[in-house]
Amino acid sequence: MTRLALIPLLPLAGFLVNGLVGSRLPRWVVALVACGLPAASFALTAGLFRELAAGGTPVTETLFTWAALADFRVDAALCFDQVAAVMCLVVTGVGSLIHLYSVGYMAHDKSFARYFAYLTLFLFFMLLLVLGKNLLMTFAGWEGVGIASYLLIGFWFEDGEKNAAAMKAFIVNRVGDTGFILAAFLIWFFAGTLDFRGINAFFAVAQPSAAVMNTIALLLLLGACGKSAQIPLHVWLPDAMAGPTPVSALIHAATMVTAGVYLLSRLNGVFLHAPAAMTVVVWGGALTAFLGATMGLVQFNLKKVLAYSTMSQIGFMFMACGLGAFQVAFFHLFTHAFFKACLFLGAGAVIHALHGEEDMRRMGGLAKGMPFTFLTFLFASLALCGVPPFAGFFSKDEILWSAWSAAGGSPALWLVGSVTSGMTAFYMFRAIFLTFFGPCNAPEKAREGIHEPPPSMAVVLGILAFCSLAAGFIGLPGFWRKALGFPAPFYDFLAPVLGHPPEAGGAVHQAELPLMAIAVLAAALGIFLAWFCYSRRPHWAGKLRERAGVAHGVVSRGYFFDAVYRRVVVRPADWLSEAVLARRVETALDAGTLAKPVDGVNAAARLFSRLQTGSVQGYLFYVLLGLALILCWGVTHV
């Protein structure tokens, strides 16, 4: 077995060990298996990455033939190219850190082994998704992460609310998956292959009509919107915060929610030849980024603030994809994994210290009792806000620059992105001032137990905070690359698969530095307003909510997406299933397919039971009668 196959199989082995016998093993053994095998997978990934970065060729491996019918053949095959390498580093690296963090966070949970079994199962399916050489393998991982996320979100299944959140995430994702399946059928019909390289190569030289290309791209976009929580399929993401906080960090920071960005980038050959669909991608991403930021402004649940932030940042990535800057989208995916995981795990440390409290109004003053956690949370927040020299500045600035300078960009698109960036800074520092500054509003019992997280959690926070600061330097913006002569190793590495970021020239290029300064000023203004409203003049926040009136109510209720779906989809579906299908269709089908055969069997049983009289003479008569019938049949057919 090669190193490539071992990358996903090692987490699968962890799932089997902890899932089958973990409840009978000591906790330290469960933790060793759960942390050691993903770490080994990361080490294998790093080794293959070094070889690829040194000029090696992509590694492929065919495990077995999945299906072979006439001209339809699909192999269970893996491919480790530049795009898969970046995704695998993120999934295994951040995933291993979250496993280590979970050892401390879940130390007292009664289902310790089951939790780690689900976590490693999720890692296996996510690696299968990104390493799949064709659409069928990717779809197997795509569905697998849906199942694993359902198990993790509903981990505390005794709570009905958490079960409902898990079911909601599962069902909404199935809506998106329908688009994925239909797109795969159309791709096969026109291209005759499900292999990613073959698909991109075919559509590069032999595109069908524009209507067909846009239909395929929009169906793929529907699947991507489901996984990546983009409007209108974003409604599952805030409720998914019901799971343990490390689960939120794994699913909603580095892995599952970025699957949509991965799919768009992997099939860039399709999208680049579907201009109408690209317009939908870019403006859909911009709208998601903007609305996600506005919803983050009014939340008081710390994890939900981060959830809406994730939705907004994935919107930025979709914007970049819609502009054809797939490399830039991938760079923001890479940096986002570090600072958003750090934020979720920092929130987990706060919640852990306050015995499960998530409402920021019942926090405050925690910077004194948790200075290390505060510092890591601050670093990650500065990266998210796009403050230099933190990682988010480099990746987000490239997206905003693409929004201005790319062929599909415009000043209006750049303005939406810049305003969203300013709102991001406001709601993140609003969370910081409510959580870490001001008077402590925590319950009396919680105040006595405020403490820094244990070493297994603190080490992870420190590593992620450092990466939130340093990760951006591997992809400097175009202005700095030209002015300082620095390379951009991240973009150079991805170039064989995704090409280089489009470079602007002339007068357009001269606008990059002023636009960069405006973006930084927008972030600074957001931070200043948050300080003024929640630290300097905290009573102003309540007055602003009152003056906002109806607008605040609309935003705080998530623009009524859930209410509309409940009225338009859920209630009619309930009525159709109960009043029509259950009472009329299903009852008639039961009578025809189940009741009638049962009645027939009962009648036959009663008939034959009457023949069982206990009389030997009667039995001999039946034997002779049977022999006579057999002889008659034989004579007539000779």
Summary of the structure (lengths in Angstrom):
residues: 638
radius of gyration: 29.0
end to end distance: 63.7
largest distance: 111.6
contacts: 2340
relative contact order: 0.07
helix: 79%
strand: 4%
